Amino acid sequence: MTEGLKHAAGVPLNRFDRRREKTRVDLLAAAERVISRKGYHATRIADIASEADVGLGTFYLHFKTKNEIFIELIERGAGELRDLIDEAKSGVADAREKLKITICTILDAAAENPELFRIVFGHGPAFLDLMVRVHEMFIENLRRDLEATLGDKADAVANLTIGMLSQAVAWLLDHTSLPLNELKELTVNFALGGLERAVARAAR
């Protein structure tokens, strides 16, 4: 996984740097597994180090706190999710279809990684800055999808849609009685209805 890693300048990493980066990646993967099993608040740094099969000292060479590793885990995960959405939208020109893909991909990811999404969307002030950064990433992605159709209204519609999607994620995590496919259908239909009205207004 790390053999092709390079510095920002494009220079291949040496053996020491590759090993260091692999340890960091292993710690992130371990943190994800432990947090998914035990929950964020019950997880200790020692649990993460043990899961990664490294000592506490090695953990602290890479991360100062549990918060720090969690924030990087979420930011990396959000970037990977954005890339997954972009890949799914590749070759798709219709703004409605792009909106549907975005919603379904994010809800699927939340269903697969509930504990990580629960922290970002459900723990208020402790991770407020992180939540804002993640939201802004997806708002900008959606704004680009809608700009050609909605012009200067795309930013407002993207913000409103991601806000609604955040609530859909919270609902998914807290209300297990509604099947995922039904929630996806409801959310998509609600968003598309709003998009259709926004498009009609923009055309006037």
Steps between C-alpha positions, in 0.01 A plus 500: 500500500781741579764403245390767257484778757686817410581833655297798384788593269464163325816341645447133604508439875807325638474176699477675838226736380307214338512304825394805700210569263392135512493514881287816483257335258489189721416717802218671312356166390528369857326810636213451256456135602515569874272804489250306289496221761519695825382849413712813508468584868576146623805471277839560664827581327634173642220315319601654168870427553425140596276452196779633276753278683724793597606653830353815652822684421455422131145636513623827650764535227213536255210652697487712814144408605203278420326805356787557258493150355122508479500831314751370247301179465184694420671745263664216308174308494309805378755549222467136398119529505518812282723312255252210500217740420703661222576158354131406509411829327765460230338537161168615650385838367153534651492703824207298635686172459813649661291612797350152533845338488634736767213431739499123456878467529515702824209312659652166401829606661320608818325162520834321460690719751240614753734574791725730298201687355335515842800684642512755219125561479390434856748633754454871462766741631777242547539456125323810367799623296546155352132477411513839329807402294343173390174672409683769302686233302173343383324834455771613258485169315122528459516870414716419199247240389213749516669817375432443130131445572436753778763769449550720806230308692713183499683593820180548701343180366820301570509630860133418556535155347802401709324634810201279419731205431667553838159463663434188292827352628401582859162336440664191352726462805225550759191343338561144391133431425524666155689284247799663331351473151182676612697780663709540186188518285333753730809719517562487124136581419498789747824641360395459138168671569687800640743495209218497246343806663835678512560424132154633410568822691840541337337466157258789558 
